[in-house]
């Protein structure tokens, strides 16, 4: 495992992607930065991190024979890995908020951004960015955020935690390589935030509705049962959680 440590960078994902354009990366390669000034999240969102308190890193991983239509299984595996580590650290009521936020109760403790390189219908490699709130004691204007410290009262060494989380991610990605797709999907579904409870959503036309999360499709869309007991599937751009 090749680990590159930086003091400051715009985005660890962008750094790894650009590095891979100029040289052959060791598999796996991990880039971790004390300060990430332009951390990126889903749909162009910004990930706020704090020097020496947040863990911000990216993992480069090659795949041998993974069809592009199976890309959601990478999300399943990485989410499961972080979820497992946080449960072992006694983070209370830990769940996965679709598609890839890790929650403690209803507050976000970790986010994931996965960028895949596809060639001839196959995913040949992925850059997996992780932002994990570790030792933060407060969040300015982020009422829905929490940290491991706030949730458990325990501080953690960032270097040690990096190794734990990275190892867990690589172990779950081995299951991707081994074709354990249904196991990963089922494990992911069993950990979904607000699964089988009534929640409020908004679709991409601005209509609000009550629904119950039932699971996900093989391609990663969320499956929601509406008030007429009909099942509908949505991708990330089509749906927003409200309550």
One Martini backbone bead per residue (centre of mass of N, CA, C, O) as a GRO file, in nm:
protein
  243
    1UNK     BB    1   0.092   0.039   0.027
    2UNK     BB    2   0.055   0.366  -0.095
    3UNK     BB    3   0.146   0.665   0.092
    4UNK     BB    4   0.038   1.005   0.059
    5UNK     BB    5   0.153   1.301   0.224
    6UNK     BB    6  -0.019   1.609   0.290
    7UNK     BB    7  -0.078   1.935   0.389
    8UNK     BB    8  -0.201   2.056   0.106
    9UNK     BB    9  -0.516   2.061  -0.083
   10UNK     BB   10  -0.780   2.073  -0.274
   11UNK     BB   11  -0.798   1.757  -0.388
   12UNK     BB   12  -0.747   1.422  -0.360
   13UNK     BB   13  -0.887   1.327  -0.614
   14UNK     BB   14  -0.755   1.519  -0.818
   15UNK     BB   15  -0.464   1.439  -0.757
   16UNK     BB   16  -0.488   1.138  -0.842
   17UNK     BB   17  -0.591   1.176  -1.128
   18UNK     BB   18  -0.346   1.346  -1.228
   19UNK     BB   19  -0.126   1.143  -1.154
   20UNK     BB   20  -0.240   0.912  -1.346
   21UNK     BB   21  -0.165   1.077  -1.616
   22UNK     BB   22   0.173   1.063  -1.552
   23UNK     BB   23   0.148   0.781  -1.394
   24UNK     BB   24   0.194   0.472  -1.252
   25UNK     BB   25  -0.001   0.337  -1.018
   26UNK     BB   26  -0.018   0.204  -0.733
   27UNK     BB   27  -0.179  -0.100  -0.605
   28UNK     BB   28  -0.257   0.085  -0.383
   29UNK     BB   29  -0.337   0.441  -0.350
   30UNK     BB   30  -0.280   0.698  -0.098
   31UNK     BB   31  -0.430   1.016  -0.019
   32UNK     BB   32  -0.336   1.255   0.236
   33UNK     BB   33  -0.472   1.550   0.410
   34UNK     BB   34  -0.474   1.800   0.631
   35UNK     BB   35  -0.564   1.998   0.392
   36UNK     BB   36  -0.887   2.062   0.230
   37UNK     BB   37  -1.003   2.319   0.023
   38UNK     BB   38  -1.173   2.136  -0.228
   39UNK     BB   39  -1.386   1.949  -0.135
   40UNK     BB   40  -1.584   1.687  -0.278
   41UNK     BB   41  -1.914   1.609  -0.366
   42UNK     BB   42  -2.214   1.559  -0.443
   43UNK     BB   43  -2.325   1.757  -0.692
   44UNK     BB   44  -2.093   1.984  -0.612
   45UNK     BB   45  -2.031   1.969  -0.333
   46UNK     BB   46  -1.900   2.063  -0.012
   47UNK     BB   47  -1.628   1.966   0.199
   48UNK     BB   48  -1.588   2.010   0.535
   49UNK     BB   49  -1.271   2.077   0.693
   50UNK     BB   50  -1.026   2.007   0.963
   51UNK     BB   51  -0.737   2.054   1.082
   52UNK     BB   52  -0.644   1.771   1.275
   53UNK     BB   53  -0.967   1.645   1.269
   54UNK     BB   54  -0.983   1.551   0.986
   55UNK     BB   55  -1.046   1.290   0.738
   56UNK     BB   56  -0.870   1.319   0.421
   57UNK     BB   57  -0.912   1.087   0.144
   58UNK     BB   58  -0.767   0.872  -0.118
   59UNK     BB   59  -0.838   0.588  -0.339
   60UNK     BB   60  -0.657   0.373  -0.546
   61UNK     BB   61  -0.828   0.132  -0.773
   62UNK     BB   62  -0.813  -0.163  -0.933
   63UNK     BB   63  -0.970  -0.354  -1.201
   64UNK     BB   64  -1.022  -0.640  -1.390
   65UNK     BB   65  -1.367  -0.727  -1.437
   66UNK     BB   66  -1.575  -0.455  -1.440
   67UNK     BB   67  -1.869  -0.365  -1.512
   68UNK     BB   68  -2.017  -0.061  -1.551
   69UNK     BB   69  -2.308  -0.158  -1.441
   70UNK     BB   70  -2.146  -0.219  -1.145
   71UNK     BB   71  -2.063   0.052  -0.992
   72UNK     BB   72  -2.245   0.043  -0.729
   73UNK     BB   73  -2.072  -0.172  -0.570
   74UNK     BB   74  -1.862   0.029  -0.472
   75UNK     BB   75  -2.047   0.190  -0.291
   76UNK     BB   76  -2.130  -0.040  -0.112
   77UNK     BB   77  -1.845  -0.122  -0.006
   78UNK     BB   78  -1.752   0.151   0.116
   79UNK     BB   79  -1.990   0.197   0.305
   80UNK     BB   80  -1.958  -0.062   0.468
   81UNK     BB   81  -1.673  -0.015   0.574
   82UNK     BB   82  -1.728   0.246   0.737
   83UNK     BB   83  -1.961   0.138   0.902
   84UNK     BB   84  -1.798  -0.083   1.049
   85UNK     BB   85  -1.588   0.095   1.188
   86UNK     BB   86  -1.791   0.278   1.348
   87UNK     BB   87  -1.917   0.049   1.510
   88UNK     BB   88  -1.646  -0.035   1.652
   89UNK     BB   89  -1.640   0.276   1.777
   90UNK     BB   90  -1.941   0.321   1.898
   91UNK     BB   91  -2.132   0.438   1.704
   92UNK     BB   92  -2.443   0.551   1.710
   93UNK     BB   93  -2.673   0.471   1.496
   94UNK     BB   94  -2.555   0.339   1.226
   95UNK     BB   95  -2.581   0.458   0.884
   96UNK     BB   96  -2.691   0.460   0.537
   97UNK     BB   97  -2.717   0.725   0.321
   98UNK     BB   98  -2.842   0.765   0.040
   99UNK     BB   99  -2.574   0.655  -0.117
  100UNK     BB  100  -2.289   0.772   0.083
  101UNK     BB  101  -2.373   0.831   0.379
  102UNK     BB  102  -2.275   0.863   0.718
  103UNK     BB  103  -2.460   0.791   1.015
  104UNK     BB  104  -2.573   0.947   1.330
  105UNK     BB  105  -2.858   0.910   1.325
  106UNK     BB  106  -2.921   1.237   1.167
  107UNK     BB  107  -2.601   1.257   1.129
  108UNK     BB  108  -2.313   1.350   0.962
  109UNK     BB  109  -1.978   1.180   0.938
  110UNK     BB  110  -1.974   1.082   0.626
  111UNK     BB  111  -1.818   1.095   0.294
  112UNK     BB  112  -1.853   1.008  -0.064
  113UNK     BB  113  -1.631   0.995  -0.364
  114UNK     BB  114  -1.675   0.844  -0.687
  115UNK     BB  115  -1.427   0.785  -0.953
  116UNK     BB  116  -1.443   0.649  -1.275
  117UNK     BB  117  -1.267   0.438  -1.503
  118UNK     BB  118  -1.366   0.388  -1.842
  119UNK     BB  119  -1.322   0.089  -2.063
  120UNK     BB  120  -1.493  -0.088  -2.270
  121UNK     BB  121  -1.722  -0.134  -2.034
  122UNK     BB  122  -1.498  -0.094  -1.805
  123UNK     BB  123  -1.370  -0.087  -1.487
  124UNK     BB  124  -1.030  -0.004  -1.416
  125UNK     BB  125  -1.085   0.241  -1.207
  126UNK     BB  126  -1.065   0.410  -0.880
  127UNK     BB  127  -1.162   0.708  -0.699
  128UNK     BB  128  -1.177   0.733  -0.337
  129UNK     BB  129  -1.348   0.958  -0.143
  130UNK     BB  130  -1.290   1.069   0.204
  131UNK     BB  131  -1.497   1.209   0.466
  132UNK     BB  132  -1.405   1.243   0.820
  133UNK     BB  133  -1.539   1.299   1.128
  134UNK     BB  134  -1.355   1.310   1.432
  135UNK     BB  135  -1.243   1.585   1.635
  136UNK     BB  136  -1.477   1.758   1.632
  137UNK     BB  137  -1.670   2.013   1.833
  138UNK     BB  138  -1.776   2.183   1.579
  139UNK     BB  139  -2.034   2.336   1.348
  140UNK     BB  140  -2.063   2.572   1.114
  141UNK     BB  141  -2.374   2.572   0.986
  142UNK     BB  142  -2.399   2.236   1.068
  143UNK     BB  143  -2.656   2.067   1.203
  144UNK     BB  144  -2.610   1.773   1.034
  145UNK     BB  145  -2.341   1.739   1.195
  146UNK     BB  146  -2.075   1.510   1.294
  147UNK     BB  147  -1.865   1.324   1.523
  148UNK     BB  148  -1.695   1.097   1.692
  149UNK     BB  149  -1.658   1.270   1.943
  150UNK     BB  150  -1.957   1.364   1.979
  151UNK     BB  151  -2.080   1.063   1.979
  152UNK     BB  152  -1.850   0.928   2.205
  153UNK     BB  153  -1.601   1.103   2.353
  154UNK     BB  154  -1.367   1.014   2.144
  155UNK     BB  155  -1.044   1.023   2.054
  156UNK     BB  156  -0.839   1.015   1.745
  157UNK     BB  157  -0.598   0.886   1.549
  158UNK     BB  158  -0.557   0.957   1.220
  159UNK     BB  159  -0.351   0.744   1.125
  160UNK     BB  160  -0.494   0.495   1.245
  161UNK     BB  161  -0.767   0.540   1.103
  162UNK     BB  162  -0.670   0.526   0.814
  163UNK     BB  163  -0.587   0.227   0.824
  164UNK     BB  164  -0.861   0.108   0.903
  165UNK     BB  165  -1.030   0.218   0.666
  166UNK     BB  166  -0.857   0.122   0.429
  167UNK     BB  167  -0.867  -0.179   0.494
  168UNK     BB  168  -1.174  -0.206   0.478
  169UNK     BB  169  -1.209  -0.115   0.185
  170UNK     BB  170  -1.024  -0.334   0.054
  171UNK     BB  171  -1.187  -0.577   0.158
  172UNK     BB  172  -1.455  -0.506   0.011
  173UNK     BB  173  -1.327  -0.487  -0.280
  174UNK     BB  174  -1.266  -0.790  -0.300
  175UNK     BB  175  -1.569  -0.864  -0.336
  176UNK     BB  176  -1.591  -0.736  -0.606
  177UNK     BB  177  -1.373  -0.910  -0.747
  178UNK     BB  178  -1.543  -1.184  -0.655
  179UNK     BB  179  -1.862  -1.126  -0.716
  180UNK     BB  180  -2.028  -1.016  -0.438
  181UNK     BB  181  -2.297  -0.852  -0.508
  182UNK     BB  182  -2.540  -0.951  -0.332
  183UNK     BB  183  -2.407  -0.920  -0.061
  184UNK     BB  184  -2.353  -0.614  -0.078
  185UNK     BB  185  -2.643  -0.524  -0.124
  186UNK     BB  186  -2.770  -0.650   0.133
  187UNK     BB  187  -2.588  -0.507   0.340
  188UNK     BB  188  -2.661  -0.221   0.258
  189UNK     BB  189  -2.970  -0.238   0.299
  190UNK     BB  190  -2.956  -0.313   0.611
  191UNK     BB  191  -2.816   0.001   0.659
  192UNK     BB  192  -3.040   0.191   0.596
  193UNK     BB  193  -3.166   0.492   0.615
  194UNK     BB  194  -3.499   0.476   0.695
  195UNK     BB  195  -3.586   0.197   0.672
  196UNK     BB  196  -3.926   0.130   0.686
  197UNK     BB  197  -3.995   0.443   0.693
  198UNK     BB  198  -4.148   0.735   0.705
  199UNK     BB  199  -4.089   0.982   0.450
  200UNK     BB  200  -3.970   1.287   0.304
  201UNK     BB  201  -3.994   1.396  -0.036
  202UNK     BB  202  -3.829   1.525  -0.343
  203UNK     BB  203  -3.859   1.582  -0.659
  204UNK     BB  204  -3.752   1.719  -0.974
  205UNK     BB  205  -4.046   1.894  -0.969
  206UNK     BB  206  -4.117   1.965  -0.644
  207UNK     BB  207  -4.256   1.719  -0.527
  208UNK     BB  208  -4.413   1.607  -0.242
  209UNK     BB  209  -4.362   1.295  -0.047
  210UNK     BB  210  -4.452   0.995   0.081
  211UNK     BB  211  -4.220   0.734   0.199
  212UNK     BB  212  -4.063   0.401   0.163
  213UNK     BB  213  -3.779   0.243   0.216
  214UNK     BB  214  -3.674  -0.078   0.058
  215UNK     BB  215  -3.416  -0.010  -0.134
  216UNK     BB  216  -3.217  -0.136  -0.408
  217UNK     BB  217  -3.076  -0.161  -0.697
  218UNK     BB  218  -2.825  -0.294  -0.885
  219UNK     BB  219  -2.771   0.025  -0.991
  220UNK     BB  220  -2.847   0.217  -0.715
  221UNK     BB  221  -3.132   0.269  -0.687
  222UNK     BB  222  -3.396   0.387  -0.520
  223UNK     BB  223  -3.661   0.230  -0.329
  224UNK     BB  224  -4.007   0.347  -0.323
  225UNK     BB  225  -4.294   0.359  -0.131
  226UNK     BB  226  -4.596   0.469  -0.173
  227UNK     BB  227  -4.924   0.547  -0.077
  228UNK     BB  228  -5.012   0.317  -0.308
  229UNK     BB  229  -4.793   0.080  -0.293
  230UNK     BB  230  -4.575   0.177  -0.492
  231UNK     BB  231  -4.287   0.120  -0.683
  232UNK     BB  232  -4.001   0.339  -0.695
  233UNK     BB  233  -3.731   0.475  -0.885
  234UNK     BB  234  -3.415   0.653  -0.806
  235UNK     BB  235  -3.193   0.891  -0.863
  236UNK     BB  236  -2.996   1.143  -0.748
  237UNK     BB  237  -3.140   1.373  -0.937
  238UNK     BB  238  -3.459   1.286  -0.843
  239UNK     BB  239  -3.384   1.320  -0.522
  240UNK     BB  240  -3.500   1.441  -0.189
  241UNK     BB  241  -3.446   1.485   0.129
  242UNK     BB  242  -3.636   1.602   0.422
  243UNK     BB  243  -3.753   1.368   0.666
   0.00000   0.00000   0.00000
